[in-house]
Amino acid sequence: AAMGPAAHAADVARYCADQNLAAPVLVGHSFGGKVAMHYALEQRDVKAIVAIDIAPVTYDMRQWETVLGHLLSLNVSALPTRAAAAAALAPVVPDMATRNYLCDGLNPTSDGGMEWTTALDAVANQLKQMGDFPLCGAPAVSTPALLVRGSDSSYVTTDGVSCFKKLFPNSHVVEVKSGHWVHYDRPAELLKLLMNFLNKT
């Protein structure tokens, strides 16, 4: 199955139609933020969106190719805990928050090992599409939008902020003292930002 922003935005559209949800508020981190932005630009019936540490641009996914290769090579059936898996990833993924996030996709098995709950092969095969943002040149929308940027993250550049403001002129950009995993690093601060933004829209 396709895994790019367009495909997942179509999934969101079908879900909203099935649930009779009109003008939803969409909040997404990283790739989820791309999906929210794509949906808003394509569907336009959105009350507000929040993109967390991601910009509406195409990303180079070669680093994630390397990381996924190591995830797939891990013999997780011989690892007793997520912590053990995270320790095994340390030489390849030095950032602890990233390691912990990746290892959230592991569950224990009945024989004392672990197994991935994520279809890693499928993700690896779709990485380029996940890095794309096909609506970079789309007409702007008036949807209220918030971009939350991690101060210690490299995901949102100055050019990325410019692209966001061009597509979403009715927007605000807020920087949080955080890495890419803002919801891990600063959950209370992020929740406060979200509530303040949504209460004004």
N, CA, C and O of each residue as an XYZ file, in Angstrom:
804
protein
N       0.842     -1.194      0.000
C       0.000      0.000      0.000
C       0.877      1.243      0.000
O       1.970      1.244      0.567
N       0.389      2.304     -0.641
C       1.130      3.562     -0.708
C       1.188      4.206      0.670
O       0.251      4.102      1.463
N       2.325      4.886      0.943
C       2.512      5.489      2.266
C       2.913      6.956      2.213
O       3.352      7.500      3.227
N       2.779      7.610      1.074
C       3.138      9.014      0.999
C       2.070      9.906      1.629
O       1.002      9.425      2.009
N       2.358     11.216      1.742
C       1.366     12.146      2.320
C       0.023     12.122      1.600
O      -1.025     12.203      2.239
N       0.049     12.011      0.273
C      -1.219     12.007     -0.482
C      -2.063     10.794     -0.129
O      -3.272     10.908      0.076
N      -1.415      9.615     -0.056
C      -2.153      8.389      0.253
C      -2.753      8.437      1.649
O      -3.899      8.034      1.848
N      -1.987      8.925      2.614
C      -2.499      8.975      3.986
C      -3.543     10.082      4.151
O      -4.481      9.933      4.934
N      -3.390     11.180      3.427
C      -4.423     12.222      3.457
C      -5.735     11.680      2.903
O      -6.810     12.033      3.388
N      -5.649     10.826      1.891
C      -6.853     10.189      1.348
C      -7.483      9.264      2.383
O      -8.707      9.183      2.480
N      -6.648      8.564      3.160
C      -7.172      7.728      4.249
C      -7.927      8.578      5.269
O      -9.004      8.199      5.729
N      -7.346      9.740      5.621
C      -7.998     10.639      6.578
C      -9.330     11.131      6.004
O     -10.332     11.202      6.716
N      -9.332     11.466      4.728
C     -10.573     11.941      4.091
C     -11.658     10.881      4.144
O     -12.818     11.184      4.425
N     -11.276      9.622      3.869
C     -12.266      8.538      3.930
C     -12.782      8.350      5.352
O     -13.976      8.143      5.569
N     -11.867      8.424      6.315
C     -12.288      8.267      7.711
C     -13.261      9.386      8.097
O     -14.296      9.121      8.708
N     -12.934     10.630      7.744
C     -13.816     11.751      8.089
C     -15.184     11.592      7.439
O     -16.209     11.901      8.048
N     -15.196     11.109      6.196
C     -16.478     10.887      5.515
C     -17.272      9.778      6.200
O     -18.480      9.904      6.402
N     -16.590      8.695      6.554
C     -17.274      7.574      7.215
C     -17.849      7.968      8.562
O     -18.909      7.485      8.959
N     -17.136      8.862      9.275
C     -17.556      9.265     10.620
C     -18.381     10.559     10.617
O     -18.728     11.075     11.680
N     -18.693     11.081      9.429
C     -19.434     12.340      9.300
C     -18.758     13.480     10.057
O     -19.415     14.274     10.730
N     -17.451     13.543      9.936
C     -16.682     14.609     10.585
C     -16.472     15.754      9.598
O     -15.785     15.593      8.590
N     -17.057     16.890      9.886
C     -16.892     18.058      9.034
C     -15.879     19.007      9.672
O     -15.867     19.194     10.889
N     -15.041     19.595      8.841
C     -14.053     20.583      9.276
C     -13.277     20.122     10.509
O     -13.377     20.750     11.563
N     -12.505     19.038     10.399
C     -11.759     18.548     11.563
C     -10.577     19.435     11.897
O     -10.130     20.238     11.079
N     -10.077     19.277     13.114
C      -8.790     19.834     13.518
C      -7.775     18.694     13.392
O      -7.975     17.610     13.940
N      -6.701     18.949     12.677
C      -5.694     17.919     12.457
C      -4.381     18.322     13.117
O      -3.880     19.428     12.915
N      -3.837     17.408     13.907
C      -2.559     17.633     14.593
C      -1.644     16.471     14.222
O      -2.020     15.309     14.378
N      -0.449     16.778     13.732
C       0.450     15.706     13.351
C       1.903     16.055     13.599
O       2.334     17.185     13.372
N       2.658     15.061     14.072
C       4.100     15.213     14.268
C       4.842     14.558     13.104
O       4.486     13.462     12.671
N       5.870     15.232     12.604
C       6.740     14.687     11.563
C       5.899     14.281     10.357
O       5.204     15.125      9.791
N       5.941     13.009      9.947
C       5.164     12.596      8.778
C       3.667     12.869      8.973
O       2.969     13.213      8.019
N       3.179     12.717     10.198
C       1.772     13.032     10.473
C       1.450     14.489     10.203
O       0.342     14.816      9.779
N       2.417     15.367     10.446
C       2.234     16.781     10.128
C       2.152     17.008      8.633
O       1.385     17.850      8.166
N       2.944     16.255      7.881
C       2.857     16.339      6.425
C       1.464     15.935      5.936
O       0.885     16.573      5.057
N       0.946     14.865      6.527
C      -0.384     14.388      6.147
C      -1.429     15.463      6.445
O      -2.308     15.724      5.624
N      -1.330     16.087      7.624
C      -2.287     17.139      7.990
C      -2.215     18.306      7.015
O      -3.249     18.821      6.588
N      -0.998     18.730      6.659
C      -0.852     19.850      5.723
C      -1.385     19.485      4.345
O      -2.072     20.285      3.709
N      -1.074     18.285      3.884
C      -1.558     17.845      2.569
C      -3.080     17.819      2.544
O      -3.703     18.288      1.591
N      -3.670     17.269      3.597
C      -5.135     17.205      3.685
C      -5.739     18.615      3.615
O      -6.692     18.852      2.873
N      -5.180     19.537      4.387
C      -5.726     20.895      4.416
C      -5.617     21.577      3.055
O      -6.529     22.293      2.642
N      -4.508     21.356      2.361
C      -4.303     21.991      1.051
C      -5.186     21.371     -0.017
O      -5.586     22.048     -0.964
N      -5.491     20.096      0.126
C      -6.267     19.384     -0.888
C      -7.759     19.433     -0.613
O      -8.553     19.672     -1.523
N      -8.145     19.208      0.633
C      -9.564     19.138      0.981
C     -10.153     20.504      1.338
O     -11.290     20.812      0.980
N      -9.372     21.311      2.043
C      -9.715     22.696      2.390
C     -10.854     22.841      3.400
O     -11.153     23.959      3.818
N     -11.492     21.752      3.799
C     -12.567     21.838      4.787
C     -12.017     21.460      6.166
O     -12.445     20.478      6.771
N     -11.069     22.254      6.643
C     -10.365     21.974      7.885
C     -10.489     23.181      8.800
O     -10.287     24.317      8.370
N     -10.825     22.932     10.073
C     -10.938     24.041     11.027
C      -9.580     24.611     11.387
O      -9.418     25.828     11.479
N      -8.605     23.739     11.591
C      -7.253     24.178     11.942
C      -6.313     22.998     11.804
O      -6.734     21.842     11.867
N      -5.021     23.301     11.613
C      -4.011     22.251     11.608
C      -2.839     22.667     12.484
O      -2.551     23.852     12.658
N      -2.174     21.656     13.029
C      -0.922     21.859     13.766
C       0.093     20.876     13.197
O      -0.135     19.666     13.187
N       1.214     21.409     12.726
C       2.318     20.580     12.238
C       3.460     20.688     13.249
O       3.919     21.787     13.561
N       3.910     19.552     13.752
C       4.927     19.537     14.801
C       6.264     19.085     14.217
O       6.437     17.928     13.833
N       7.187     20.015     14.163
C       8.562     19.836     13.698
C       8.645     19.150     12.333
O       9.332     18.144     12.155
N       7.928     19.725     11.392
C       7.983     19.264     10.001
C       7.546     20.426      9.113
O       6.725     21.251      9.515
N       8.092     20.483      7.921
C       7.744     21.548      6.977
C       7.147     20.937      5.709
O       7.337     19.749      5.450
N       6.428     21.734      4.919
C       5.829     21.230      3.684
C       6.845     21.222      2.537
O       6.677     21.906      1.528
N       7.890     20.436      2.722
C       8.970     20.330      1.735
C       9.335     18.856      1.577
O       8.898     18.010      2.357
N      10.139     18.561      0.562
C      10.628     17.204      0.347
C      11.926     17.002      1.133
O      12.821     17.848      1.104
N      12.011     15.881      1.827
C      13.159     15.576      2.686
C      14.019     14.468      2.074
O      13.516     13.570      1.398
N      15.310     14.553      2.325
C      16.250     13.494      1.955
C      16.136     12.386      2.999
O      16.400     12.614      4.180
N      15.748     11.200      2.573
C      15.461     10.108      3.506
C      16.602      9.093      3.631
O      16.403      8.012      4.186
N      17.797      9.429      3.121
C      18.890      8.452      3.145
C      19.294      8.058      4.566
O      19.663      6.911      4.817
N      19.222      9.022      5.498
C      19.557      8.680      6.881
C      18.603      7.617      7.424
O      19.014      6.697      8.131
N      17.321      7.761      7.080
C      16.340      6.799      7.568
C      16.475      5.456      6.873
O      16.110      4.428      7.443
N      16.998      5.447      5.643
C      17.296      4.168      4.994
C      18.304      3.383      5.828
O      18.166      2.176      6.027
N      19.321      4.096      6.311
C      20.347      3.449      7.136
C      19.746      2.937      8.443
O      20.006      1.805      8.853
N      18.945      3.775      9.090
C      18.344      3.385     10.371
C      17.438      2.171     10.184
O      17.495      1.223     10.967
N      16.604      2.201      9.148
C      15.697      1.078      8.914
C      16.462     -0.202      8.599
O      16.049     -1.294      8.990
N      17.570     -0.063      7.895
C      18.392     -1.232      7.631
C      18.876     -1.883      8.920
O      18.897     -3.108      9.035
N      19.265     -1.059      9.888
C      19.710     -1.602     11.176
C      18.544     -2.190     11.966
O      18.703     -3.216     12.627
N      17.385     -1.559     11.905
C      16.213     -2.119     12.595
C      15.875     -3.498     12.047
O      15.583     -4.427     12.799
N      15.919     -3.611     10.733
C      15.574     -4.883     10.105
C      16.618     -5.964     10.394
O      16.303     -7.154     10.397
N      17.862     -5.540     10.636
C      18.920     -6.525     10.898
C      18.979     -6.961     12.358
O      19.638     -7.948     12.686
N      18.287     -6.222     13.245
C      18.293     -6.599     14.661
C      17.563     -7.933     14.865
O      16.469     -8.135     14.339
N      18.165     -8.818     15.614
C      17.504    -10.083     15.961
C      16.660     -9.846     17.213
O      17.036    -10.242     18.316
N      15.509     -9.191     17.020
C      14.708     -8.771     18.169
C      14.092     -9.959     18.908
O      13.713     -9.836     20.073
N      13.990    -11.097     18.245
C      13.429    -12.269     18.932
C      14.342    -12.755     20.049
O      13.916    -13.500     20.931
N      15.615    -12.324     20.004
C      16.561    -12.715     21.053
C      16.741    -11.624     22.105
O      17.538    -11.783     23.029
N      16.010    -10.521     21.974
C      16.137     -9.412     22.921
C      14.957     -9.443     23.890
O      13.810     -9.537     23.451
N      15.212     -9.366     25.194
C      14.135     -9.548     26.166
C      13.262     -8.309     26.396
O      12.114     -8.431     26.824
N      13.805     -7.117     26.113
C      13.071     -5.886     26.443
C      13.311     -4.811     25.377
O      14.230     -4.913     24.564
N      12.464     -3.785     25.405
C      12.693     -2.629     24.544
C      14.004     -1.940     24.894
O      14.712     -1.451     24.014
N      14.325     -1.906     26.195
C      15.566     -1.262     26.625
C      16.773     -1.971     26.015
O      17.742     -1.320     25.625
N      16.719     -3.288     25.931
C      17.813     -4.040     25.325
C      17.934     -3.706     23.837
O      19.039     -3.578     23.311
N      16.811     -3.569     23.176
C      16.825     -3.202     21.756
C      17.379     -1.794     21.576
O      18.163     -1.539     20.662
N      16.965     -0.881     22.455
C      17.456      0.491     22.374
C      18.969      0.536     22.575
O      19.669      1.286     21.893
N      19.468     -0.266     23.509
C      20.914     -0.324     23.749
C      21.646     -0.857     22.517
O      22.732     -0.381     22.185
N      21.057     -1.837     21.844
C      21.679     -2.399     20.644
C      21.722     -1.391     19.506
O      22.587     -1.470     18.634
N      20.786     -0.439     19.512
C      20.728      0.580     18.455
C      21.639      1.770     18.718
O      21.872      2.580     17.820
N      22.156      1.887     19.934
C      22.905      3.077     20.333
C      24.048      3.452     19.384
O      24.227      4.638     19.109
N      24.828      2.493     18.873
C      25.917      2.886     17.970
C      25.443      3.526     16.664
O      26.174      4.295     16.041
N      24.220      3.203     16.260
C      23.689      3.703     14.997
C      22.794      4.918     15.192
O      22.792      5.838     14.375
N      22.035      4.914     16.281
C      21.097      6.003     16.591
C      21.504      6.582     17.947
O      21.012      6.132     18.982
N      22.399      7.576     17.949
C      22.928      8.069     19.229
C      21.907      8.812     20.090
O      22.060      8.878     21.309
N      20.866      9.374     19.464
C      19.885     10.146     20.232
C      18.937      9.208     20.980
O      18.242      8.397     20.368
N      18.916      9.327     22.311
C      18.126      8.411     23.139
C      16.633      8.514     22.850
O      15.941      7.497     22.797
N      16.130      9.743     22.662
C      14.693      9.906     22.412
C      14.287      9.203     21.117
O      13.222      8.591     21.044
N      15.144      9.295     20.096
C      14.849      8.629     18.829
C      14.861      7.116     19.005
O      13.985      6.420     18.491
N      15.857      6.605     19.731
C      15.916      5.159     19.971
C      14.668      4.674     20.707
O      14.067      3.667     20.330
N      14.294      5.384     21.738
C      13.123      4.976     22.518
C      11.855      5.010     21.666
O      11.001      4.129     21.769
N      11.746      6.032     20.828
C      10.578      6.139     19.955
C      10.520      4.946     19.002
O       9.469      4.330     18.830
N      11.653      4.628     18.391
C      11.690      3.498     17.460
C      11.331      2.191     18.158
O      10.628      1.350     17.598
N      11.815      2.031     19.374
C      11.590      0.781     20.100
C      10.190      0.680     20.683
O       9.803     -0.380     21.174
N       9.423      1.768     20.636
C       8.005      1.682     20.999
C       7.256      0.740     20.064
O       6.174      0.253     20.394
N       7.846      0.488     18.886
C       7.221     -0.419     17.933
C       7.495     -1.883     18.207
O       7.201     -2.736     17.370
N       8.057     -2.187     19.373
C       8.330     -3.573     19.766
C       7.369     -4.019     20.855
O       7.056     -3.257     21.769
N       6.908     -5.249     20.752
C       6.085     -5.862     21.791
C       6.692     -7.201     22.204
O       7.313     -7.874     21.382
N       6.520     -7.594     23.467
C       7.063     -8.886     23.901
C       6.289    -10.053     23.292
O       5.091     -9.960     23.025
N       7.000    -11.136     23.083
C       6.371    -12.356     22.578
C       6.264    -13.380     23.711
O       6.846    -13.205     24.782
N       5.523    -14.429     23.457
C       5.296    -15.430     24.498
C       6.548    -16.239     24.828
O       6.617    -16.866     25.886
N       7.532    -16.230     23.939
C       8.748    -17.011     24.197
C       9.881    -16.159     24.767
O      11.036    -16.584     24.770
N       9.554    -14.959     25.248
C      10.538    -14.149     25.952
C      11.322    -13.176     25.097
O      12.185    -12.464     25.610
N      11.046    -13.129     23.820
C      11.715    -12.172     22.944
C      10.817    -10.986     22.626
O       9.859    -10.705     23.346
N      11.135    -10.302     21.553
C      10.346     -9.147     21.113
C      10.002     -9.324     19.640
O      10.618    -10.122     18.934
N       8.998     -8.559     19.187
C       8.663     -8.550     17.765
C       8.192     -7.155     17.376
O       7.622     -6.424     18.185
N       8.445     -6.804     16.114
C       8.010     -5.498     15.614
C       6.511     -5.510     15.342
O       5.984     -6.466     14.771
N       5.832     -4.453     15.749
C       4.412     -4.297     15.422
C       4.236     -3.455     14.163
O       3.135     -3.361     13.620
N       5.318     -2.849     13.705
C       5.304     -2.017     12.502
C       5.805     -2.836     11.317
O       6.728     -3.639     11.452
N       5.194     -2.629     10.165
C       5.631     -3.328      8.947
C       6.864     -2.611      8.395
O       6.766     -1.801      7.473
N       8.018     -2.921      8.970
C       9.247     -2.202      8.620
C       9.616     -2.358      7.150
O      10.103     -1.410      6.533
N       9.394     -3.534      6.584
C       9.700     -3.736      5.156
C       8.890     -2.775      4.287
O       9.411     -2.186      3.341
N       7.620     -2.629      4.620
C       6.760     -1.734      3.846
C       7.215     -0.291      3.980
O       7.232      0.452      2.998
N       7.583      0.110      5.191
C       8.074      1.474      5.403
C       9.364      1.694      4.613
O       9.528      2.730      3.969
N      10.278      0.724      4.661
C      11.543      0.844      3.934
C      11.307      1.004      2.436
O      12.013      1.760      1.770
N      10.321      0.297      1.913
C      10.026      0.357      0.475
C       9.355      1.664      0.061
O       9.330      1.999     -1.124
N       8.815      2.399      1.022
C       8.057      3.615      0.710
C       8.745      4.886      1.230
O       8.131      5.952      1.247
N       9.996      4.783      1.649
C      10.654      5.929      2.285
C      10.684      7.163      1.390
O      10.407      8.269      1.854
N      11.016      6.987      0.118
C      11.096      8.145     -0.774
C       9.752      8.859     -0.846
O       9.690     10.086     -0.777
N       8.673      8.084     -0.985
C       7.339      8.692     -1.054
C       7.001      9.399      0.257
O       6.352     10.445      0.246
N       7.434      8.837      1.383
C       7.166      9.466      2.677
C       7.929     10.771      2.825
O       7.484     11.675      3.533
N       9.073     10.875      2.165
C       9.843     12.109      2.229
C       9.324     13.200      1.318
O       9.643     14.373      1.511
N       8.528     12.830      0.325
C       8.020     13.801     -0.651
C       6.944     14.702     -0.044
O       6.300     14.355      0.946
N       6.771     15.863     -0.665
C       5.592     16.693     -0.380
C       5.108     17.248     -1.713
O       5.578     18.299     -2.150
N       4.173     16.555     -2.368
C       3.796     16.895     -3.735
C       3.033     18.207     -3.897
O       2.862     18.679     -5.021
N       2.577     18.798     -2.813
C       1.792     20.041     -2.927
C       2.596     21.285     -2.546
O       2.022     22.277     -2.097
N       3.921     21.239     -2.721
C       4.768     22.392     -2.378
C       4.303     23.672     -3.071
O       4.379     24.755     -2.492
N       3.822     23.550     -4.307
C       3.416     24.730     -5.063
C       1.922     24.949     -5.104
O       1.426     25.657     -5.981
N       1.193     24.357     -4.173
C      -0.274     24.477     -4.165
C      -0.711     25.893     -3.809
O       0.044     26.631     -3.178
N      -1.931     26.283     -4.210
C      -2.461     27.583     -3.781
C      -2.591     27.636     -2.259
O      -2.895     26.632     -1.616
N      -2.358     28.809     -1.700
C      -2.450     28.990     -0.248
C      -3.881     28.792      0.231
O      -4.836     28.987     -0.521
N      -4.014     28.401      1.501
C      -5.322     28.262      2.131
C      -5.380     29.155      3.364
O      -4.348     29.500      3.940
N      -6.583     29.522      3.761
C      -6.757     30.423      4.903
C      -6.898     29.677      6.226
O      -7.134     30.292      7.266
N      -6.755     28.363      6.190
C      -6.882     27.541      7.397
C      -5.952     28.047      8.504
O      -4.761     28.232      8.254
N      -6.458     28.273      9.707
C      -5.560     28.598     10.825
C      -4.558     27.473     11.028
O      -4.937     26.304     11.088
N      -3.285     27.820     11.133
C      -2.248     26.800     11.200
C      -1.173     27.191     12.203
O      -0.826     28.362     12.356
N      -0.666     26.185     12.868
C       0.417     26.380     13.838
C       1.552     25.423     13.491
O       1.332     24.227     13.304
N       2.760     25.959     13.408
C       3.959     25.147     13.232
C       4.762     25.215     14.523
O       5.197     26.289     14.939
N       4.954     24.068     15.149
C       5.760     23.969     16.365
C       7.113     23.394     15.970
O       7.206     22.292     15.429
N       8.135     24.148     16.245
C       9.481     23.814     15.784
C      10.373     23.492     16.977
O      10.395     24.247     17.949
N      11.111     22.382     16.918
C      12.063     22.051     17.964
C      13.352     22.830     17.780
O      13.953     22.780     16.706
N      13.785     23.543     18.800
C      14.955     24.414     18.663
C      16.233     23.632     18.375
O      17.146     24.147     17.729
N      16.300     22.396     18.850
C      17.502     21.580     18.662
C      17.337     20.568     17.528
O      18.135     19.640     17.397
N      16.314     20.747     16.724
C      16.034     19.841     15.612
C      16.442     20.502     14.299
O      16.389     21.725     14.167
N      16.845     19.692     13.342
C      17.224     20.210     12.019
C      16.108     20.024     10.993
O      16.307     20.289      9.808
N      14.945     19.572     11.436
C      13.878     19.234     10.495
C      13.225     20.451      9.847
O      12.789     20.379      8.698
N      13.154     21.563     10.565
C      12.480     22.742     10.020
C      13.507     23.858      9.851
O      13.917     24.486     10.827
N      13.914     24.096      8.628
C      14.885     25.135      8.306
C      14.171     26.471      8.095
O      12.942     26.541      8.104
N      14.952     27.511      7.906
C      14.369     28.821      7.583
C      13.555     28.749      6.302
O      12.482     29.345      6.214
N      14.056     28.023      5.308
C      13.309     27.854      4.055
C      12.016     27.077      4.300
O      10.988     27.361      3.685
N      12.076     26.098      5.201
C      10.874     25.338      5.528
C       9.802     26.209      6.155
O       8.620     26.072      5.839
N      10.216     27.109      7.048
C       9.269     28.046      7.663
C       8.650     28.933      6.592
O       7.447     29.195      6.625
N       9.461     29.398      5.642
C       8.946     30.253      4.561
C       7.912     29.520      3.726
O       6.879     30.085      3.369
N       8.193     28.257      3.413
C       7.226     27.461      2.643
C       5.917     27.296      3.406
O       4.832     27.382      2.831
N       6.036     27.058      4.711
C       4.844     26.891      5.547
C       4.003     28.170      5.531
O       2.787     28.117      5.346
N       4.649     29.301      5.724
C       3.917     30.575      5.769
C       3.307     30.927      4.411
O       2.257     31.566      4.342
N       3.968     30.510      3.341
C       3.436     30.784      2.007
C       2.161     29.985      1.760
O       1.191     30.509      1.212
N       2.164     28.715      2.163
C       0.988     27.864      1.949
C      -0.118     28.143      2.962
O      -1.303     28.003      2.660
N       0.292     28.544      4.183
C      -0.658     28.798      5.266
C      -0.406     30.208      5.816
O       0.188     30.360      6.883
N      -0.858     31.240      5.087
C      -0.577     32.611      5.528
C      -1.236     32.982      6.859
O      -0.779     33.897      7.546
N      -2.305     32.273      7.221
C      -2.967     32.516      8.507
C      -2.350     31.578      9.543
O      -3.015     30.689     10.075
N      -1.060     31.799      9.817
C      -0.326     30.829     10.632
C       0.576     31.499     11.651
O       0.888     32.687     11.564
N       0.983     30.693     12.619
C       1.955     31.098     13.634
C       3.037     30.029     13.697
O       2.778     28.847     13.474
N       4.247     30.464     14.002
C       5.367     29.543     14.188
C       5.904     29.737     15.601
O       6.230     30.852     16.009
N       5.988     28.640     16.335
C       6.466     28.689     17.724
C       7.642     27.731     17.862
O       7.594     26.601     17.377
N       8.688     28.187     18.520
C       9.851     27.330     18.757
C       9.864     26.878     20.214
O       9.692     27.674     21.137
N      10.073     25.573     20.390
C      10.117     24.967     21.718
C      11.523     24.421     21.942
O      12.137     23.880     21.022
N      12.032     24.564     23.168
C      13.356     24.023     23.502
C      13.258     22.503     23.518
O      12.901     21.892     24.525
N      13.586     21.913     22.372
C      13.331     20.487     22.186
C      14.104     19.989     20.986
O      14.572     20.777     20.165
N      14.237     18.667     20.888
C      14.685     18.038     19.663
C      13.488     17.792     18.755
O      12.461     18.462     18.871
N      13.627     16.821     17.847
C      12.550     16.531     16.904
C      11.324     15.949     17.594
O      10.196     16.168     17.151
N      11.543     15.205     18.682
C      10.437     14.502     19.346
C       9.834     15.413     20.417
O       9.958     15.161     21.616
N       9.183     16.468     19.954
C       8.679     17.513     20.853
C       7.711     16.934     21.878
O       7.734     17.323     23.046
N       6.866     16.013     21.449
C       5.861     15.436     22.351
C       6.502     14.542     23.405
O       5.888     14.275     24.439
N       7.724     14.076     23.163
C       8.481     13.329     24.170
C       9.221     14.286     25.101
O       9.198     14.135     26.322
N       9.879     15.279     24.489
C      10.754     16.171     25.249
C       9.992     17.183     26.098
O      10.387     17.477     27.227
N       8.895     17.717     25.549
C       8.158     18.793     26.219
C       6.649     18.562     26.125
O       5.943     19.392     25.554
N       6.134     17.453     26.672
C       4.707     17.145     26.501
C       3.785     18.195     27.105
O       2.794     18.573     26.481
N       4.096     18.676     28.315
C       3.212     19.649     28.973
C       3.220     20.978     28.225
O       2.174     21.600     28.044
N       4.398     21.409     27.793
C       4.497     22.678     27.056
C       3.781     22.578     25.714
O       3.104     23.515     25.292
N       3.936     21.440     25.050
C       3.255     21.254     23.770
C       1.745     21.256     23.948
O       1.032     21.876     23.159
N       1.250     20.576     24.965
C      -0.191     20.539     25.211
C      -0.728     21.937     25.472
O      -1.804     22.295     24.992
N       0.023     22.727     26.234
C      -0.402     24.103     26.516
C      -0.463     24.924     25.228
O      -1.410     25.681     25.017
N       0.542     24.776     24.371
C       0.542     25.479     23.087
C      -0.666     25.085     22.239
O      -1.328     25.938     21.649
N      -0.941     23.787     22.187
C      -2.073     23.306     21.404
C      -3.390     23.869     21.921
O      -4.222     24.330     21.140
N      -3.577     23.833     23.227
C      -4.831     24.322     23.799
C      -5.009     25.809     23.562
O      -6.098     26.264     23.211
N      -3.929     26.573     23.756
C      -4.010     28.018     23.524
C      -4.355     28.330     22.076
O      -5.176     29.206     21.802
N      -3.729     27.614     21.155
C      -3.994     27.833     19.725
C      -5.428     27.447     19.379
O      -6.136     28.211     18.722
N      -5.853     26.282     19.810
C      -7.182     25.794     19.432
C      -8.294     26.611     20.080
O      -9.369     26.764     19.501
N      -8.044     27.135     21.277
C      -9.061     27.968     21.927
C      -9.274     29.299     21.204
O     -10.285     29.968     21.415
N      -8.316     29.681     20.349
C      -8.429     30.951     19.622
C      -8.958     30.766     18.208
O      -9.185     31.742     17.494
N      -9.159     29.488     17.795
C      -9.587     29.262     16.411
C     -11.061     28.878     16.360
O     -11.603     28.647     15.279
